[in-house]
Amino acid sequence: MKKKQEIISFKADSTLKSALTGIPNRSEFIRDAILSALDNACPLCHGTGILSPSQKEHMTKFLTSHTLEKCQDCQEVIFRCRK
C-alpha cells in the first residue's frame, strides 16, 4: 500500500524561484535536497548552528578530553580523543 502524500508549500524569493526554473522535476529535487540536509544536520544542534546553554556546558566538558583537528585525509574539522 502506497503512503498518503501531503502537500507542503513554502515561500521562495525571486532568486530561488529563478534557480529552480528549468529543473525537470522540481518536487523530487526539493524532496531530495531536504532529505540530504536533514541527513547531514548536526546531531547536537539539529542544524540550527546554535547550542543551548546546557549543550554548551556539555560541549565544554567534552572538549576537555577531545580536540578539534583538521583531518589529514579530507581536510574537514573533526573531533579527536586525547590519549
Phi and psi restraints in degrees (range 20) as a CNS / XPLOR table:
assign (resid 1 and name C) (resid 2 and name N)
       (resid 2 and name CA) (resid 2 and name C) 1.0 -78.0 20.0 2
assign (resid 2 and name N) (resid 2 and name CA)
       (resid 2 and name C) (resid 3 and name N) 1.0 138.6 20.0 2
assign (resid 2 and name C) (resid 3 and name N)
       (resid 3 and name CA) (resid 3 and name C) 1.0 -67.7 20.0 2
assign (resid 3 and name N) (resid 3 and name CA)
       (resid 3 and name C) (resid 4 and name N) 1.0 143.4 20.0 2
assign (resid 3 and name C) (resid 4 and name N)
       (resid 4 and name CA) (resid 4 and name C) 1.0 -70.8 20.0 2
assign (resid 4 and name N) (resid 4 and name CA)
       (resid 4 and name C) (resid 5 and name N) 1.0 130.0 20.0 2
assign (resid 4 and name C) (resid 5 and name N)
       (resid 5 and name CA) (resid 5 and name C) 1.0 -95.1 20.0 2
assign (resid 5 and name N) (resid 5 and name CA)
       (resid 5 and name C) (resid 6 and name N) 1.0 148.2 20.0 2
assign (resid 5 and name C) (resid 6 and name N)
       (resid 6 and name CA) (resid 6 and name C) 1.0 -116.8 20.0 2
assign (resid 6 and name N) (resid 6 and name CA)
       (resid 6 and name C) (resid 7 and name N) 1.0 151.7 20.0 2
assign (resid 6 and name C) (resid 7 and name N)
       (resid 7 and name CA) (resid 7 and name C) 1.0 -94.0 20.0 2
assign (resid 7 and name N) (resid 7 and name CA)
       (resid 7 and name C) (resid 8 and name N) 1.0 128.0 20.0 2
assign (resid 7 and name C) (resid 8 and name N)
       (resid 8 and name CA) (resid 8 and name C) 1.0 -121.8 20.0 2
assign (resid 8 and name N) (resid 8 and name CA)
       (resid 8 and name C) (resid 9 and name N) 1.0 127.4 20.0 2
assign (resid 8 and name C) (resid 9 and name N)
       (resid 9 and name CA) (resid 9 and name C) 1.0 -114.8 20.0 2
assign (resid 9 and name N) (resid 9 and name CA)
       (resid 9 and name C) (resid 10 and name N) 1.0 159.7 20.0 2
assign (resid 9 and name C) (resid 10 and name N)
       (resid 10 and name CA) (resid 10 and name C) 1.0 -149.5 20.0 2
assign (resid 10 and name N) (resid 10 and name CA)
       (resid 10 and name C) (resid 11 and name N) 1.0 158.7 20.0 2
assign (resid 10 and name C) (resid 11 and name N)
       (resid 11 and name CA) (resid 11 and name C) 1.0 -85.7 20.0 2
assign (resid 11 and name N) (resid 11 and name CA)
       (resid 11 and name C) (resid 12 and name N) 1.0 143.9 20.0 2
assign (resid 11 and name C) (resid 12 and name N)
       (resid 12 and name CA) (resid 12 and name C) 1.0 -133.9 20.0 2
assign (resid 12 and name N) (resid 12 and name CA)
       (resid 12 and name C) (resid 13 and name N) 1.0 137.1 20.0 2
assign (resid 12 and name C) (resid 13 and name N)
       (resid 13 and name CA) (resid 13 and name C) 1.0 -74.9 20.0 2
assign (resid 13 and name N) (resid 13 and name CA)
       (resid 13 and name C) (resid 14 and name N) 1.0 173.6 20.0 2
assign (resid 13 and name C) (resid 14 and name N)
       (resid 14 and name CA) (resid 14 and name C) 1.0 -63.8 20.0 2
assign (resid 14 and name N) (resid 14 and name CA)
       (resid 14 and name C) (resid 15 and name N) 1.0 -31.5 20.0 2
assign (resid 14 and name C) (resid 15 and name N)
       (resid 15 and name CA) (resid 15 and name C) 1.0 -66.0 20.0 2
assign (resid 15 and name N) (resid 15 and name CA)
       (resid 15 and name C) (resid 16 and name N) 1.0 -46.4 20.0 2
assign (resid 15 and name C) (resid 16 and name N)
       (resid 16 and name CA) (resid 16 and name C) 1.0 -66.0 20.0 2
assign (resid 16 and name N) (resid 16 and name CA)
       (resid 16 and name C) (resid 17 and name N) 1.0 -42.2 20.0 2
assign (resid 16 and name C) (resid 17 and name N)
       (resid 17 and name CA) (resid 17 and name C) 1.0 -58.3 20.0 2
assign (resid 17 and name N) (resid 17 and name CA)
       (resid 17 and name C) (resid 18 and name N) 1.0 -44.5 20.0 2
assign (resid 17 and name C) (resid 18 and name N)
       (resid 18 and name CA) (resid 18 and name C) 1.0 -64.3 20.0 2
assign (resid 18 and name N) (resid 18 and name CA)
       (resid 18 and name C) (resid 19 and name N) 1.0 -39.5 20.0 2
assign (resid 18 and name C) (resid 19 and name N)
       (resid 19 and name CA) (resid 19 and name C) 1.0 -64.3 20.0 2
assign (resid 19 and name N) (resid 19 and name CA)
       (resid 19 and name C) (resid 20 and name N) 1.0 -31.7 20.0 2
assign (resid 19 and name C) (resid 20 and name N)
       (resid 20 and name CA) (resid 20 and name C) 1.0 -83.7 20.0 2
assign (resid 20 and name N) (resid 20 and name CA)
       (resid 20 and name C) (resid 21 and name N) 1.0 -13.7 20.0 2
assign (resid 20 and name C) (resid 21 and name N)
       (resid 21 and name CA) (resid 21 and name C) 1.0 -64.0 20.0 2
assign (resid 21 and name N) (resid 21 and name CA)
       (resid 21 and name C) (resid 22 and name N) 1.0 132.0 20.0 2
assign (resid 21 and name C) (resid 22 and name N)
       (resid 22 and name CA) (resid 22 and name C) 1.0 92.8 20.0 2
assign (resid 22 and name N) (resid 22 and name CA)
       (resid 22 and name C) (resid 23 and name N) 1.0 -9.1 20.0 2
assign (resid 22 and name C) (resid 23 and name N)
       (resid 23 and name CA) (resid 23 and name C) 1.0 -74.6 20.0 2
assign (resid 23 and name N) (resid 23 and name CA)
       (resid 23 and name C) (resid 24 and name N) 1.0 123.9 20.0 2
assign (resid 23 and name C) (resid 24 and name N)
       (resid 24 and name CA) (resid 24 and name C) 1.0 -55.1 20.0 2
assign (resid 24 and name N) (resid 24 and name CA)
       (resid 24 and name C) (resid 25 and name N) 1.0 -45.7 20.0 2
assign (resid 24 and name C) (resid 25 and name N)
       (resid 25 and name CA) (resid 25 and name C) 1.0 -128.0 20.0 2
assign (resid 25 and name N) (resid 25 and name CA)
       (resid 25 and name C) (resid 26 and name N) 1.0 83.6 20.0 2
assign (resid 25 and name C) (resid 26 and name N)
       (resid 26 and name CA) (resid 26 and name C) 1.0 -59.5 20.0 2
assign (resid 26 and name N) (resid 26 and name CA)
       (resid 26 and name C) (resid 27 and name N) 1.0 -40.2 20.0 2
assign (resid 26 and name C) (resid 27 and name N)
       (resid 27 and name CA) (resid 27 and name C) 1.0 -59.7 20.0 2
assign (resid 27 and name N) (resid 27 and name CA)
       (resid 27 and name C) (resid 28 and name N) 1.0 -46.5 20.0 2
assign (resid 27 and name C) (resid 28 and name N)
       (resid 28 and name CA) (resid 28 and name C) 1.0 -64.2 20.0 2
assign (resid 28 and name N) (resid 28 and name CA)
       (resid 28 and name C) (resid 29 and name N) 1.0 -42.0 20.0 2
assign (resid 28 and name C) (resid 29 and name N)
       (resid 29 and name CA) (resid 29 and name C) 1.0 -59.6 20.0 2
assign (resid 29 and name N) (resid 29 and name CA)
       (resid 29 and name C) (resid 30 and name N) 1.0 -47.4 20.0 2
assign (resid 29 and name C) (resid 30 and name N)
       (resid 30 and name CA) (resid 30 and name C) 1.0 -66.0 20.0 2
assign (resid 30 and name N) (resid 30 and name CA)
       (resid 30 and name C) (resid 31 and name N) 1.0 -43.1 20.0 2
assign (resid 30 and name C) (resid 31 and name N)
       (resid 31 and name CA) (resid 31 and name C) 1.0 -58.7 20.0 2
assign (resid 31 and name N) (resid 31 and name CA)
       (resid 31 and name C) (resid 32 and name N) 1.0 -46.7 20.0 2
assign (resid 31 and name C) (resid 32 and name N)
       (resid 32 and name CA) (resid 32 and name C) 1.0 -63.3 20.0 2
assign (resid 32 and name N) (resid 32 and name CA)
       (resid 32 and name C) (resid 33 and name N) 1.0 -39.9 20.0 2
assign (resid 32 and name C) (resid 33 and name N)
       (resid 33 and name CA) (resid 33 and name C) 1.0 -65.2 20.0 2
assign (resid 33 and name N) (resid 33 and name CA)
       (resid 33 and name C) (resid 34 and name N) 1.0 -41.7 20.0 2
assign (resid 33 and name C) (resid 34 and name N)
       (resid 34 and name CA) (resid 34 and name C) 1.0 -66.7 20.0 2
assign (resid 34 and name N) (resid 34 and name CA)
       (resid 34 and name C) (resid 35 and name N) 1.0 -44.8 20.0 2
assign (resid 34 and name C) (resid 35 and name N)
       (resid 35 and name CA) (resid 35 and name C) 1.0 -62.7 20.0 2
assign (resid 35 and name N) (resid 35 and name CA)
       (resid 35 and name C) (resid 36 and name N) 1.0 -39.5 20.0 2
assign (resid 35 and name C) (resid 36 and name N)
       (resid 36 and name CA) (resid 36 and name C) 1.0 -64.2 20.0 2
assign (resid 36 and name N) (resid 36 and name CA)
       (resid 36 and name C) (resid 37 and name N) 1.0 -43.2 20.0 2
assign (resid 36 and name C) (resid 37 and name N)
       (resid 37 and name CA) (resid 37 and name C) 1.0 -63.4 20.0 2
assign (resid 37 and name N) (resid 37 and name CA)
       (resid 37 and name C) (resid 38 and name N) 1.0 -40.7 20.0 2
assign (resid 37 and name C) (resid 38 and name N)
       (resid 38 and name CA) (resid 38 and name C) 1.0 -67.2 20.0 2
assign (resid 38 and name N) (resid 38 and name CA)
       (resid 38 and name C) (resid 39 and name N) 1.0 -37.1 20.0 2
assign (resid 38 and name C) (resid 39 and name N)
       (resid 39 and name CA) (resid 39 and name C) 1.0 -66.7 20.0 2
assign (resid 39 and name N) (resid 39 and name CA)
       (resid 39 and name C) (resid 40 and name N) 1.0 -26.1 20.0 2
assign (resid 39 and name C) (resid 40 and name N)
       (resid 40 and name CA) (resid 40 and name C) 1.0 -106.1 20.0 2
assign (resid 40 and name N) (resid 40 and name CA)
       (resid 40 and name C) (resid 41 and name N) 1.0 9.7 20.0 2
assign (resid 40 and name C) (resid 41 and name N)
       (resid 41 and name CA) (resid 41 and name C) 1.0 -71.9 20.0 2
assign (resid 41 and name N) (resid 41 and name CA)
       (resid 41 and name C) (resid 42 and name N) 1.0 146.2 20.0 2
assign (resid 41 and name C) (resid 42 and name N)
       (resid 42 and name CA) (resid 42 and name C) 1.0 -60.2 20.0 2
assign (resid 42 and name N) (resid 42 and name CA)
       (resid 42 and name C) (resid 43 and name N) 1.0 129.4 20.0 2
assign (resid 42 and name C) (resid 43 and name N)
       (resid 43 and name CA) (resid 43 and name C) 1.0 -70.3 20.0 2
assign (resid 43 and name N) (resid 43 and name CA)
       (resid 43 and name C) (resid 44 and name N) 1.0 -18.1 20.0 2
assign (resid 43 and name C) (resid 44 and name N)
       (resid 44 and name CA) (resid 44 and name C) 1.0 -86.2 20.0 2
assign (resid 44 and name N) (resid 44 and name CA)
       (resid 44 and name C) (resid 45 and name N) 1.0 -49.7 20.0 2
assign (resid 44 and name C) (resid 45 and name N)
       (resid 45 and name CA) (resid 45 and name C) 1.0 -99.5 20.0 2
assign (resid 45 and name N) (resid 45 and name CA)
       (resid 45 and name C) (resid 46 and name N) 1.0 -3.0 20.0 2
assign (resid 45 and name C) (resid 46 and name N)
       (resid 46 and name CA) (resid 46 and name C) 1.0 59.0 20.0 2
assign (resid 46 and name N) (resid 46 and name CA)
       (resid 46 and name C) (resid 47 and name N) 1.0 33.9 20.0 2
assign (resid 46 and name C) (resid 47 and name N)
       (resid 47 and name CA) (resid 47 and name C) 1.0 85.9 20.0 2
assign (resid 47 and name N) (resid 47 and name CA)
       (resid 47 and name C) (resid 48 and name N) 1.0 2.4 20.0 2
assign (resid 47 and name C) (resid 48 and name N)
       (resid 48 and name CA) (resid 48 and name C) 1.0 -78.7 20.0 2
assign (resid 48 and name N) (resid 48 and name CA)
       (resid 48 and name C) (resid 49 and name N) 1.0 -26.4 20.0 2
assign (resid 48 and name C) (resid 49 and name N)
       (resid 49 and name CA) (resid 49 and name C) 1.0 82.4 20.0 2
assign (resid 49 and name N) (resid 49 and name CA)
       (resid 49 and name C) (resid 50 and name N) 1.0 5.3 20.0 2
assign (resid 49 and name C) (resid 50 and name N)
       (resid 50 and name CA) (resid 50 and name C) 1.0 -129.4 20.0 2
assign (resid 50 and name N) (resid 50 and name CA)
       (resid 50 and name C) (resid 51 and name N) 1.0 131.5 20.0 2
assign (resid 50 and name C) (resid 51 and name N)
       (resid 51 and name CA) (resid 51 and name C) 1.0 -96.7 20.0 2
assign (resid 51 and name N) (resid 51 and name CA)
       (resid 51 and name C) (resid 52 and name N) 1.0 143.5 20.0 2
assign (resid 51 and name C) (resid 52 and name N)
       (resid 52 and name CA) (resid 52 and name C) 1.0 -71.4 20.0 2
assign (resid 52 and name N) (resid 52 and name CA)
       (resid 52 and name C) (resid 53 and name N) 1.0 164.5 20.0 2
assign (resid 52 and name C) (resid 53 and name N)
       (resid 53 and name CA) (resid 53 and name C) 1.0 -55.5 20.0 2
assign (resid 53 and name N) (resid 53 and name CA)
       (resid 53 and name C) (resid 54 and name N) 1.0 -39.6 20.0 2
assign (resid 53 and name C) (resid 54 and name N)
       (resid 54 and name CA) (resid 54 and name C) 1.0 -67.1 20.0 2
assign (resid 54 and name N) (resid 54 and name CA)
       (resid 54 and name C) (resid 55 and name N) 1.0 -42.2 20.0 2
assign (resid 54 and name C) (resid 55 and name N)
       (resid 55 and name CA) (resid 55 and name C) 1.0 -62.8 20.0 2
assign (resid 55 and name N) (resid 55 and name CA)
       (resid 55 and name C) (resid 56 and name N) 1.0 -40.7 20.0 2
assign (resid 55 and name C) (resid 56 and name N)
       (resid 56 and name CA) (resid 56 and name C) 1.0 -61.5 20.0 2
assign (resid 56 and name N) (resid 56 and name CA)
       (resid 56 and name C) (resid 57 and name N) 1.0 -41.8 20.0 2
assign (resid 56 and name C) (resid 57 and name N)
       (resid 57 and name CA) (resid 57 and name C) 1.0 -62.4 20.0 2
assign (resid 57 and name N) (resid 57 and name CA)
       (resid 57 and name C) (resid 58 and name N) 1.0 -45.3 20.0 2
assign (resid 57 and name C) (resid 58 and name N)
       (resid 58 and name CA) (resid 58 and name C) 1.0 -63.7 20.0 2
assign (resid 58 and name N) (resid 58 and name CA)
       (resid 58 and name C) (resid 59 and name N) 1.0 -40.3 20.0 2
assign (resid 58 and name C) (resid 59 and name N)
       (resid 59 and name CA) (resid 59 and name C) 1.0 -65.0 20.0 2
assign (resid 59 and name N) (resid 59 and name CA)
       (resid 59 and name C) (resid 60 and name N) 1.0 -40.0 20.0 2
assign (resid 59 and name C) (resid 60 and name N)
       (resid 60 and name CA) (resid 60 and name C) 1.0 -60.6 20.0 2
assign (resid 60 and name N) (resid 60 and name CA)
       (resid 60 and name C) (resid 61 and name N) 1.0 -43.9 20.0 2
assign (resid 60 and name C) (resid 61 and name N)
       (resid 61 and name CA) (resid 61 and name C) 1.0 -64.1 20.0 2
assign (resid 61 and name N) (resid 61 and name CA)
       (resid 61 and name C) (resid 62 and name N) 1.0 -42.4 20.0 2
assign (resid 61 and name C) (resid 62 and name N)
       (resid 62 and name CA) (resid 62 and name C) 1.0 -59.4 20.0 2
assign (resid 62 and name N) (resid 62 and name CA)
       (resid 62 and name C) (resid 63 and name N) 1.0 -40.3 20.0 2
assign (resid 62 and name C) (resid 63 and name N)
       (resid 63 and name CA) (resid 63 and name C) 1.0 -73.5 20.0 2
assign (resid 63 and name N) (resid 63 and name CA)
       (resid 63 and name C) (resid 64 and name N) 1.0 -7.8 20.0 2
assign (resid 63 and name C) (resid 64 and name N)
       (resid 64 and name CA) (resid 64 and name C) 1.0 -72.4 20.0 2
assign (resid 64 and name N) (resid 64 and name CA)
       (resid 64 and name C) (resid 65 and name N) 1.0 -21.1 20.0 2
assign (resid 64 and name C) (resid 65 and name N)
       (resid 65 and name CA) (resid 65 and name C) 1.0 -119.0 20.0 2
assign (resid 65 and name N) (resid 65 and name CA)
       (resid 65 and name C) (resid 66 and name N) 1.0 7.6 20.0 2
assign (resid 65 and name C) (resid 66 and name N)
       (resid 66 and name CA) (resid 66 and name C) 1.0 -138.9 20.0 2
assign (resid 66 and name N) (resid 66 and name CA)
       (resid 66 and name C) (resid 67 and name N) 1.0 156.9 20.0 2
assign (resid 66 and name C) (resid 67 and name N)
       (resid 67 and name CA) (resid 67 and name C) 1.0 -123.5 20.0 2
assign (resid 67 and name N) (resid 67 and name CA)
       (resid 67 and name C) (resid 68 and name N) 1.0 159.9 20.0 2
assign (resid 67 and name C) (resid 68 and name N)
       (resid 68 and name CA) (resid 68 and name C) 1.0 -99.4 20.0 2
assign (resid 68 and name N) (resid 68 and name CA)
       (resid 68 and name C) (resid 69 and name N) 1.0 123.2 20.0 2
assign (resid 68 and name C) (resid 69 and name N)
       (resid 69 and name CA) (resid 69 and name C) 1.0 -136.0 20.0 2
assign (resid 69 and name N) (resid 69 and name CA)
       (resid 69 and name C) (resid 70 and name N) 1.0 159.8 20.0 2
assign (resid 69 and name C) (resid 70 and name N)
       (resid 70 and name CA) (resid 70 and name C) 1.0 -86.0 20.0 2
assign (resid 70 and name N) (resid 70 and name CA)
       (resid 70 and name C) (resid 71 and name N) 1.0 128.2 20.0 2
assign (resid 70 and name C) (resid 71 and name N)
       (resid 71 and name CA) (resid 71 and name C) 1.0 -67.5 20.0 2
assign (resid 71 and name N) (resid 71 and name CA)
       (resid 71 and name C) (resid 72 and name N) 1.0 131.3 20.0 2
assign (resid 71 and name C) (resid 72 and name N)
       (resid 72 and name CA) (resid 72 and name C) 1.0 -70.5 20.0 2
assign (resid 72 and name N) (resid 72 and name CA)
       (resid 72 and name C) (resid 73 and name N) 1.0 -22.8 20.0 2
assign (resid 72 and name C) (resid 73 and name N)
       (resid 73 and name CA) (resid 73 and name C) 1.0 -84.9 20.0 2
assign (resid 73 and name N) (resid 73 and name CA)
       (resid 73 and name C) (resid 74 and name N) 1.0 -51.6 20.0 2
assign (resid 73 and name C) (resid 74 and name N)
       (resid 74 and name CA) (resid 74 and name C) 1.0 -107.0 20.0 2
assign (resid 74 and name N) (resid 74 and name CA)
       (resid 74 and name C) (resid 75 and name N) 1.0 -7.6 20.0 2
assign (resid 74 and name C) (resid 75 and name N)
       (resid 75 and name CA) (resid 75 and name C) 1.0 69.5 20.0 2
assign (resid 75 and name N) (resid 75 and name CA)
       (resid 75 and name C) (resid 76 and name N) 1.0 11.1 20.0 2
assign (resid 75 and name C) (resid 76 and name N)
       (resid 76 and name CA) (resid 76 and name C) 1.0 -86.7 20.0 2
assign (resid 76 and name N) (resid 76 and name CA)
       (resid 76 and name C) (resid 77 and name N) 1.0 155.4 20.0 2
assign (resid 76 and name C) (resid 77 and name N)
       (resid 77 and name CA) (resid 77 and name C) 1.0 -78.6 20.0 2
assign (resid 77 and name N) (resid 77 and name CA)
       (resid 77 and name C) (resid 78 and name N) 1.0 131.0 20.0 2
assign (resid 77 and name C) (resid 78 and name N)
       (resid 78 and name CA) (resid 78 and name C) 1.0 -133.8 20.0 2
assign (resid 78 and name N) (resid 78 and name CA)
       (resid 78 and name C) (resid 79 and name N) 1.0 162.4 20.0 2
assign (resid 78 and name C) (resid 79 and name N)
       (resid 79 and name CA) (resid 79 and name C) 1.0 -85.8 20.0 2
assign (resid 79 and name N) (resid 79 and name CA)
       (resid 79 and name C) (resid 80 and name N) 1.0 140.8 20.0 2
assign (resid 79 and name C) (resid 80 and name N)
       (resid 80 and name CA) (resid 80 and name C) 1.0 -133.9 20.0 2
assign (resid 80 and name N) (resid 80 and name CA)
       (resid 80 and name C) (resid 81 and name N) 1.0 132.5 20.0 2
assign (resid 80 and name C) (resid 81 and name N)
       (resid 81 and name CA) (resid 81 and name C) 1.0 -68.9 20.0 2
assign (resid 81 and name N) (resid 81 and name CA)
       (resid 81 and name C) (resid 82 and name N) 1.0 136.3 20.0 2
assign (resid 81 and name C) (resid 82 and name N)
       (resid 82 and name CA) (resid 82 and name C) 1.0 -77.4 20.0 2
assign (resid 82 and name N) (resid 82 and name CA)
       (resid 82 and name C) (resid 83 and name N) 1.0 136.6 20.0 2
